[in-house]
Amino acid sequence: MYQTLEIEKNGRVATLWMNRPEVFNACNEQLVTDLSAACKELDIDNSVRIVVLAGRGKHFSAGADVNWLKRASQFSAEESLADARRFASMLRTLAEMSKPTIARIQGVALGGGTGLTAACDMAIASDTAVFATSEVKFGIIPSAISPYVLRAIGPRQALRYFQSGERISAQRALAIGLVNEVVPAPELDAKVAELAESLILAGPKAQQAAKNLVRTVTGRPIDATLSEETAQGFARQRATVEAKEGITAFLDKRQPAWLG
Protein backbone atom coordinates (compact mmCIF):
# COMPACT_ATOMS: atom_id res chain seq x y z
CA MET A 1 0.00 0.00 0.00
CA TYR A 2 1.21 3.49 -0.89
CA GLN A 3 0.00 6.79 0.53
CA THR A 4 0.00 8.65 -2.78
CA LEU A 5 -0.26 5.88 -5.40
CA GLU A 6 -2.49 3.07 -6.57
CA ILE A 7 -1.32 0.10 -8.62
CA GLU A 8 -3.95 -1.37 -10.93
CA LYS A 9 -3.18 -4.59 -12.80
CA ASN A 10 -4.98 -5.69 -15.94
CA GLY A 11 -3.43 -8.89 -17.23
CA ARG A 12 0.28 -8.26 -17.82
CA VAL A 13 -0.13 -4.46 -17.72
CA ALA A 14 0.27 -2.52 -14.46
CA THR A 15 -0.94 1.07 -14.25
CA LEU A 16 0.80 3.17 -11.63
CA TRP A 17 -1.74 5.84 -10.71
CA MET A 18 -0.51 8.97 -8.98
CA ASN A 19 -3.40 9.59 -6.61
CA ARG A 20 -3.36 13.18 -5.40
CA PRO A 21 -6.10 14.61 -7.64
CA GLU A 22 -6.95 17.37 -5.17
CA VAL A 23 -3.57 18.99 -5.95
CA PHE A 24 -3.43 17.83 -9.59
CA ASN A 25 -1.00 15.02 -8.63
CA ALA A 26 1.70 17.53 -7.74
CA CYS A 27 4.89 15.98 -6.41
CA ASN A 28 5.85 16.14 -2.76
CA GLU A 29 8.31 14.17 -0.66
CA GLN A 30 5.88 11.28 -0.16
CA LEU A 31 4.97 10.94 -3.82
CA VAL A 32 8.66 10.91 -4.76
CA THR A 33 9.31 8.18 -2.18
CA ASP A 34 6.28 6.16 -3.28
CA LEU A 35 7.13 6.41 -6.98
CA SER A 36 10.65 5.14 -6.36
CA ALA A 37 9.43 2.20 -4.30
CA ALA A 38 6.60 1.29 -6.67
CA CYS A 39 8.87 1.33 -9.73
CA LYS A 40 11.27 -1.02 -7.98
CA GLU A 41 8.39 -3.28 -6.93
CA LEU A 42 6.94 -3.53 -10.42
CA ASP A 43 10.34 -4.04 -12.02
CA ILE A 44 10.86 -7.32 -10.15
CA ASP A 45 7.24 -8.48 -10.50
CA ASN A 46 7.37 -11.25 -13.11
CA SER A 47 3.62 -11.04 -13.66
CA VAL A 48 4.00 -7.52 -15.07
CA ARG A 49 5.27 -6.90 -18.59
CA ILE A 50 4.28 -3.26 -19.19
CA VAL A 51 4.09 -0.31 -16.79
CA VAL A 52 1.82 2.69 -17.44
CA LEU A 53 2.31 5.88 -15.42
CA ALA A 54 -0.89 7.89 -15.05
CA GLY A 55 -2.58 10.48 -12.86
CA ARG A 56 -5.99 10.30 -11.21
CA GLY A 57 -8.43 13.12 -11.88
CA LYS A 58 -8.28 15.79 -14.55
CA HIS A 59 -4.51 16.19 -14.69
CA PHE A 60 -1.37 14.06 -15.04
CA SER A 61 0.87 16.13 -12.75
CA ALA A 62 1.15 19.83 -12.01
CA GLY A 63 4.82 19.47 -11.03
CA ALA A 64 6.01 20.41 -7.55
CA ASP A 65 3.50 20.83 -4.73
CA VAL A 66 3.53 24.47 -3.58
CA ASN A 67 3.78 23.38 0.04
CA TRP A 68 6.84 21.30 -0.85
CA LEU A 69 8.37 24.31 -2.58
CA LYS A 70 7.63 26.43 0.49
CA ARG A 71 9.30 23.92 2.81
CA ALA A 72 12.25 23.50 0.46
CA SER A 73 12.85 27.26 0.39
CA GLN A 74 13.75 27.04 4.08
CA PHE A 75 16.09 24.05 3.74
CA SER A 76 19.74 24.22 4.62
CA ALA A 77 22.20 23.56 1.79
CA GLU A 78 22.59 19.95 2.95
CA GLU A 79 18.83 19.40 3.21
CA SER A 80 18.26 20.95 -0.21
CA LEU A 81 20.84 18.68 -1.83
CA ALA A 82 19.40 15.57 -0.16
CA ASP A 83 15.90 16.54 -1.34
CA ALA A 84 17.11 17.13 -4.90
CA ARG A 85 18.96 13.82 -4.90
CA ARG A 86 15.79 11.93 -3.90
CA PHE A 87 13.87 13.47 -6.79
CA ALA A 88 16.68 12.80 -9.29
CA SER A 89 17.00 9.23 -8.04
CA MET A 90 13.26 8.64 -8.49
CA LEU A 91 13.40 9.82 -12.10
CA ARG A 92 16.38 7.58 -12.78
CA THR A 93 14.61 4.60 -11.21
CA LEU A 94 11.64 5.18 -13.51
CA ALA A 95 13.81 5.72 -16.58
CA GLU A 96 15.93 2.63 -15.97
CA MET A 97 13.11 0.14 -15.42
CA SER A 98 13.82 -3.02 -17.38
CA LYS A 99 10.25 -3.10 -18.72
CA PRO A 100 8.59 -0.80 -21.26
CA THR A 101 7.02 2.26 -19.65
CA ILE A 102 4.23 4.41 -21.07
CA ALA A 103 3.19 7.83 -19.78
CA ARG A 104 -0.56 8.45 -20.08
CA ILE A 105 -1.02 12.22 -20.18
CA GLN A 106 -4.21 14.20 -19.66
CA GLY A 107 -4.60 17.79 -18.52
CA VAL A 108 -1.40 19.45 -17.35
CA ALA A 109 2.07 17.93 -17.11
CA LEU A 110 4.11 20.84 -15.81
CA GLY A 111 7.67 20.97 -14.48
CA GLY A 112 8.24 17.62 -12.84
CA GLY A 113 5.19 16.34 -14.72
CA THR A 114 7.02 17.01 -17.98
CA GLY A 115 10.03 15.26 -16.46
CA LEU A 116 7.96 12.18 -15.58
CA THR A 117 6.61 12.16 -19.14
CA ALA A 118 10.11 12.24 -20.61
CA ALA A 119 11.51 9.68 -18.17
CA CYS A 120 9.07 7.06 -19.50
CA ASP A 121 10.04 5.19 -22.66
CA MET A 122 7.05 6.52 -24.55
CA ALA A 123 4.11 8.85 -24.00
CA ILE A 124 0.56 9.11 -25.27
CA ALA A 125 -1.23 12.41 -24.67
CA SER A 126 -4.77 13.64 -25.02
CA ASP A 127 -5.22 16.50 -27.48
CA THR A 128 -5.96 18.89 -24.63
CA ALA A 129 -2.79 18.09 -22.64
CA VAL A 130 -0.39 20.91 -21.82
CA PHE A 131 3.30 20.70 -20.90
CA ALA A 132 5.93 23.13 -19.62
CA THR A 133 9.40 23.27 -18.13
CA SER A 134 8.21 26.18 -16.04
CA GLU A 135 10.92 26.18 -13.35
CA VAL A 136 12.55 29.45 -14.50
CA LYS A 137 9.33 31.28 -13.68
CA PHE A 138 10.06 30.45 -10.04
CA GLY A 139 13.73 31.40 -10.31
CA ILE A 140 14.91 27.79 -10.45
CA ILE A 141 16.00 25.46 -13.27
CA PRO A 142 14.75 22.08 -14.56
CA SER A 143 18.00 20.42 -13.58
CA ALA A 144 16.84 17.00 -12.35
CA ILE A 145 14.47 16.47 -15.29
CA SER A 146 16.90 17.83 -17.89
CA PRO A 147 18.57 14.52 -18.94
CA TYR A 148 15.20 13.01 -19.84
CA VAL A 149 13.65 16.07 -21.46
CA LEU A 150 16.82 16.68 -23.48
CA ARG A 151 16.78 13.04 -24.58
CA ALA A 152 13.24 13.58 -25.84
CA ILE A 153 13.34 17.02 -27.46
CA GLY A 154 17.04 17.72 -28.08
CA PRO A 155 19.17 20.71 -27.04
CA ARG A 156 17.77 23.24 -29.53
CA GLN A 157 14.21 22.95 -28.26
CA ALA A 158 15.42 22.67 -24.66
CA LEU A 159 17.30 25.98 -24.98
CA ARG A 160 13.99 27.64 -25.80
CA TYR A 161 11.66 25.98 -23.34
CA PHE A 162 14.07 25.73 -20.39
CA GLN A 163 14.52 29.52 -20.59
CA SER A 164 11.01 30.64 -21.54
CA GLY A 165 8.90 28.27 -19.44
CA GLU A 166 6.23 28.55 -22.16
CA ARG A 167 3.23 26.26 -22.19
CA ILE A 168 3.57 23.53 -24.81
CA SER A 169 0.41 22.23 -26.45
CA ALA A 170 -0.08 18.53 -27.11
CA GLN A 171 0.42 19.03 -30.83
CA ARG A 172 3.61 21.00 -30.24
CA ALA A 173 4.82 18.32 -27.81
CA LEU A 174 4.28 15.76 -30.57
CA ALA A 175 6.17 17.86 -33.10
CA ILE A 176 9.25 18.26 -30.86
CA GLY A 177 9.33 14.63 -29.70
CA LEU A 178 8.13 14.97 -26.11
CA VAL A 179 5.24 12.59 -26.79
CA ASN A 180 4.79 9.80 -29.34
CA GLU A 181 1.11 10.20 -30.14
CA VAL A 182 -1.77 12.59 -29.51
CA VAL A 183 -5.37 11.39 -29.52
CA PRO A 184 -8.77 12.87 -28.63
CA ALA A 185 -9.30 12.67 -24.87
CA PRO A 186 -12.03 10.01 -25.06
CA GLU A 187 -9.63 7.73 -26.97
CA LEU A 188 -6.68 8.05 -24.59
CA ASP A 189 -7.18 4.83 -22.63
CA ALA A 190 -7.87 2.81 -25.78
CA LYS A 191 -4.68 4.06 -27.43
CA VAL A 192 -2.58 3.32 -24.34
CA ALA A 193 -4.08 -0.18 -24.18
CA GLU A 194 -3.40 -0.71 -27.89
CA LEU A 195 0.25 0.25 -27.46
CA ALA A 196 0.60 -1.95 -24.37
CA GLU A 197 -0.83 -4.95 -26.21
CA SER A 198 1.62 -4.39 -29.06
CA LEU A 199 4.52 -4.26 -26.60
CA ILE A 200 3.45 -7.49 -24.91
CA LEU A 201 4.01 -9.39 -28.18
CA ALA A 202 7.77 -8.77 -28.06
CA GLY A 203 10.33 -10.76 -26.10
CA PRO A 204 10.86 -9.21 -22.64
CA LYS A 205 14.60 -9.82 -22.58
CA ALA A 206 14.91 -8.39 -26.08
CA GLN A 207 13.01 -5.28 -24.97
CA GLN A 208 15.38 -4.80 -22.06
CA ALA A 209 18.34 -5.22 -24.39
CA ALA A 210 16.78 -2.75 -26.83
CA LYS A 211 16.49 -0.13 -24.07
CA ASN A 212 20.15 -0.67 -23.21
CA LEU A 213 21.04 -0.42 -26.90
CA VAL A 214 19.48 3.03 -27.19
CA ARG A 215 21.43 4.21 -24.14
CA THR A 216 24.67 2.76 -25.51
CA VAL A 217 24.40 4.15 -29.03
CA THR A 218 22.88 7.59 -28.43
CA GLY A 219 25.24 10.47 -29.08
CA ARG A 220 28.17 8.36 -30.19
CA PRO A 221 29.97 8.69 -33.53
CA ILE A 222 29.33 5.94 -36.06
CA ASP A 223 32.82 4.53 -36.23
CA ALA A 224 34.56 1.16 -36.24
CA THR A 225 34.28 0.84 -32.46
CA LEU A 226 30.53 1.38 -32.44
CA SER A 227 30.09 -0.90 -35.45
CA GLU A 228 31.94 -3.69 -33.67
CA GLU A 229 30.01 -3.19 -30.42
CA THR A 230 26.65 -3.34 -32.20
CA ALA A 231 27.68 -6.45 -34.14
CA GLN A 232 28.68 -8.16 -30.91
CA GLY A 233 25.45 -7.08 -29.26
CA PHE A 234 23.38 -8.54 -32.08
CA ALA A 235 25.28 -11.82 -32.01
CA ARG A 236 24.99 -12.02 -28.23
CA GLN A 237 21.23 -11.50 -28.29
CA ARG A 238 20.72 -13.95 -31.16
CA ALA A 239 22.36 -16.65 -29.05
CA THR A 240 19.94 -16.23 -26.13
CA VAL A 241 17.26 -18.76 -25.22
CA GLU A 242 14.59 -16.14 -25.86
CA ALA A 243 15.84 -15.41 -29.38
CA LYS A 244 16.04 -19.09 -30.26
CA GLU A 245 12.47 -19.54 -29.00
CA GLY A 246 11.23 -16.52 -30.93
CA ILE A 247 12.76 -17.66 -34.21
CA THR A 248 11.58 -21.24 -33.74
CA ALA A 249 8.05 -20.07 -32.90
CA PHE A 250 7.96 -17.94 -36.05
CA LEU A 251 9.10 -20.83 -38.24
CA ASP A 252 6.63 -23.20 -36.55
CA LYS A 253 3.82 -20.64 -36.97
CA ARG A 254 2.99 -20.62 -33.26
CA GLN A 255 3.12 -18.13 -30.41
CA PRO A 256 6.41 -17.81 -28.54
CA ALA A 257 6.58 -19.14 -25.01
CA TRP A 258 6.60 -15.65 -23.42
CA LEU A 259 2.98 -15.20 -24.53
CA GLY A 260 1.88 -18.34 -22.71
C-alpha positions as MATLAB code, in Angstrom:
seq = 'MYQTLEIEKNGRVATLWMNRPEVFNACNEQLVTDLSAACKELDIDNSVRIVVLAGRGKHFSAGADVNWLKRASQFSAEESLADARRFASMLRTLAEMSKPTIARIQGVALGGGTGLTAACDMAIASDTAVFATSEVKFGIIPSAISPYVLRAIGPRQALRYFQSGERISAQRALAIGLVNEVVPAPELDAKVAELAESLILAGPKAQQAAKNLVRTVTGRPIDATLSEETAQGFARQRATVEAKEGITAFLDKRQPAWLG';
ca = [
       0.000    0.000    0.000;
       1.213    3.489   -0.888;
      -0.002    6.792    0.532;
       0.004    8.650   -2.784;
      -0.259    5.883   -5.404;
      -2.490    3.068   -6.566;
      -1.319    0.098   -8.624;
      -3.953   -1.367  -10.935;
      -3.183   -4.587  -12.800;
      -4.978   -5.686  -15.943;
      -3.432   -8.895  -17.225;
       0.280   -8.262  -17.818;
      -0.132   -4.462  -17.718;
       0.273   -2.524  -14.457;
      -0.935    1.072  -14.249;
       0.796    3.169  -11.633;
      -1.738    5.844  -10.712;
      -0.513    8.973   -8.984;
      -3.402    9.594   -6.608;
      -3.364   13.181   -5.397;
      -6.101   14.609   -7.640;
      -6.950   17.366   -5.166;
      -3.572   18.986   -5.952;
      -3.427   17.827   -9.586;
      -0.997   15.019   -8.627;
       1.698   17.529   -7.739;
       4.892   15.981   -6.409;
       5.848   16.144   -2.758;
       8.306   14.169   -0.661;
       5.882   11.280   -0.159;
       4.967   10.937   -3.823;
       8.658   10.914   -4.759;
       9.311    8.178   -2.184;
       6.283    6.163   -3.277;
       7.126    6.406   -6.977;
      10.652    5.145   -6.363;
       9.434    2.197   -4.300;
       6.596    1.290   -6.671;
       8.871    1.327   -9.734;
      11.270   -1.024   -7.981;
       8.391   -3.279   -6.931;
       6.945   -3.531  -10.423;
      10.344   -4.035  -12.023;
      10.856   -7.317  -10.149;
       7.237   -8.477  -10.499;
       7.371  -11.247  -13.109;
       3.620  -11.044  -13.656;
       4.002   -7.523  -15.070;
       5.268   -6.897  -18.595;
       4.284   -3.258  -19.192;
       4.086   -0.306  -16.786;
       1.815    2.691  -17.441;
       2.309    5.880  -15.420;
      -0.892    7.889  -15.048;
      -2.584   10.482  -12.862;
      -5.991   10.302  -11.212;
      -8.427   13.118  -11.877;
      -8.276   15.787  -14.548;
      -4.507   16.186  -14.690;
      -1.373   14.059  -15.037;
       0.865   16.127  -12.748;
       1.153   19.831  -12.008;
       4.815   19.468  -11.026;
       6.007   20.415   -7.555;
       3.501   20.826   -4.732;
       3.527   24.472   -3.583;
       3.778   23.377    0.040;
       6.837   21.299   -0.850;
       8.367   24.307   -2.577;
       7.632   26.427    0.495;
       9.299   23.923    2.808;
      12.246   23.502    0.463;
      12.849   27.258    0.389;
      13.749   27.036    4.085;
      16.088   24.046    3.735;
      19.741   24.218    4.619;
      22.198   23.558    1.791;
      22.587   19.947    2.952;
      18.829   19.400    3.209;
      18.256   20.953   -0.207;
      20.840   18.679   -1.826;
      19.398   15.569   -0.161;
      15.900   16.535   -1.335;
      17.107   17.130   -4.902;
      18.961   13.818   -4.899;
      15.792   11.929   -3.903;
      13.868   13.466   -6.795;
      16.678   12.802   -9.291;
      16.996    9.228   -8.041;
      13.259    8.644   -8.486;
      13.399    9.822  -12.097;
      16.376    7.584  -12.785;
      14.612    4.597  -11.211;
      11.638    5.181  -13.514;
      13.814    5.724  -16.580;
      15.930    2.633  -15.972;
      13.114    0.144  -15.422;
      13.823   -3.022  -17.377;
      10.249   -3.099  -18.722;
       8.585   -0.805  -21.262;
       7.018    2.259  -19.647;
       4.234    4.406  -21.067;
       3.194    7.832  -19.782;
      -0.564    8.445  -20.081;
      -1.024   12.215  -20.179;
      -4.209   14.203  -19.661;
      -4.604   17.791  -18.524;
      -1.403   19.446  -17.345;
       2.071   17.935  -17.108;
       4.110   20.839  -15.811;
       7.669   20.974  -14.480;
       8.237   17.620  -12.836;
       5.185   16.344  -14.725;
       7.022   17.006  -17.981;
      10.027   15.258  -16.456;
       7.960   12.183  -15.584;
       6.608   12.161  -19.144;
      10.109   12.238  -20.614;
      11.513    9.675  -18.173;
       9.066    7.060  -19.497;
      10.042    5.190  -22.656;
       7.047    6.515  -24.552;
       4.112    8.852  -24.000;
       0.556    9.111  -25.265;
      -1.228   12.414  -24.669;
      -4.770   13.642  -25.024;
      -5.219   16.498  -27.480;
      -5.962   18.888  -24.630;
      -2.788   18.089  -22.643;
      -0.395   20.911  -21.818;
       3.300   20.700  -20.896;
       5.933   23.135  -19.625;
       9.400   23.273  -18.134;
       8.208   26.182  -16.045;
      10.917   26.180  -13.352;
      12.547   29.445  -14.500;
       9.330   31.282  -13.680;
      10.062   30.449  -10.040;
      13.727   31.402  -10.308;
      14.914   27.794  -10.449;
      16.000   25.464  -13.269;
      14.746   22.077  -14.563;
      18.004   20.416  -13.585;
      16.842   16.995  -12.354;
      14.471   16.466  -15.286;
      16.898   17.826  -17.895;
      18.566   14.518  -18.939;
      15.202   13.011  -19.838;
      13.647   16.074  -21.462;
      16.823   16.683  -23.476;
      16.775   13.043  -24.581;
      13.236   13.575  -25.839;
      13.340   17.018  -27.462;
      17.042   17.721  -28.083;
      19.173   20.708  -27.044;
      17.772   23.236  -29.534;
      14.210   22.948  -28.259;
      15.425   22.672  -24.656;
      17.297   25.979  -24.979;
      13.990   27.640  -25.795;
      11.661   25.980  -23.343;
      14.071   25.728  -20.391;
      14.520   29.519  -20.594;
      11.011   30.640  -21.536;
       8.895   28.270  -19.442;
       6.230   28.555  -22.157;
       3.230   26.264  -22.187;
       3.570   23.530  -24.810;
       0.412   22.225  -26.452;
      -0.082   18.535  -27.105;
       0.424   19.030  -30.833;
       3.611   20.999  -30.241;
       4.816   18.318  -27.810;
       4.281   15.760  -30.566;
       6.170   17.860  -33.097;
       9.248   18.259  -30.863;
       9.330   14.631  -29.699;
       8.128   14.973  -26.111;
       5.236   12.588  -26.792;
       4.794    9.805  -29.344;
       1.111   10.203  -30.144;
      -1.773   12.587  -29.510;
      -5.369   11.395  -29.518;
      -8.769   12.867  -28.628;
      -9.300   12.675  -24.872;
     -12.035   10.007  -25.055;
      -9.634    7.735  -26.973;
      -6.684    8.048  -24.588;
      -7.178    4.831  -22.633;
      -7.875    2.811  -25.776;
      -4.683    4.059  -27.427;
      -2.583    3.316  -24.339;
      -4.082   -0.179  -24.176;
      -3.399   -0.714  -27.891;
       0.246    0.252  -27.458;
       0.599   -1.947  -24.369;
      -0.830   -4.947  -26.205;
       1.619   -4.389  -29.057;
       4.519   -4.259  -26.601;
       3.452   -7.495  -24.912;
       4.012   -9.392  -28.182;
       7.775   -8.770  -28.065;
      10.327  -10.763  -26.097;
      10.856   -9.211  -22.637;
      14.597   -9.823  -22.577;
      14.912   -8.388  -26.079;
      13.015   -5.277  -24.971;
      15.376   -4.799  -22.060;
      18.344   -5.221  -24.395;
      16.775   -2.750  -26.830;
      16.489   -0.126  -24.072;
      20.148   -0.667  -23.209;
      21.038   -0.422  -26.899;
      19.477    3.026  -27.192;
      21.427    4.212  -24.137;
      24.672    2.760  -25.510;
      24.403    4.149  -29.030;
      22.876    7.590  -28.425;
      25.236   10.466  -29.077;
      28.174    8.357  -30.187;
      29.971    8.689  -33.527;
      29.332    5.942  -36.060;
      32.819    4.531  -36.233;
      34.561    1.162  -36.241;
      34.277    0.840  -32.461;
      30.528    1.380  -32.437;
      30.088   -0.898  -35.449;
      31.941   -3.687  -33.665;
      30.007   -3.192  -30.421;
      26.648   -3.344  -32.195;
      27.682   -6.449  -34.142;
      28.684   -8.159  -30.909;
      25.445   -7.083  -29.262;
      23.384   -8.543  -32.079;
      25.281  -11.824  -32.009;
      24.987  -12.024  -28.232;
      21.232  -11.500  -28.291;
      20.715  -13.946  -31.161;
      22.361  -16.647  -29.052;
      19.937  -16.226  -26.125;
      17.263  -18.760  -25.220;
      14.593  -16.136  -25.862;
      15.843  -15.407  -29.376;
      16.037  -19.087  -30.260;
      12.475  -19.542  -29.002;
      11.231  -16.520  -30.932;
      12.760  -17.656  -34.214;
      11.576  -21.243  -33.737;
       8.048  -20.073  -32.905;
       7.963  -17.942  -36.046;
       9.102  -20.831  -38.243;
       6.632  -23.196  -36.552;
       3.823  -20.639  -36.972;
       2.986  -20.615  -33.264;
       3.122  -18.129  -30.410;
       6.415  -17.808  -28.542;
       6.577  -19.139  -25.008;
       6.602  -15.655  -23.417;
       2.983  -15.202  -24.530;
       1.879  -18.335  -22.710;
];
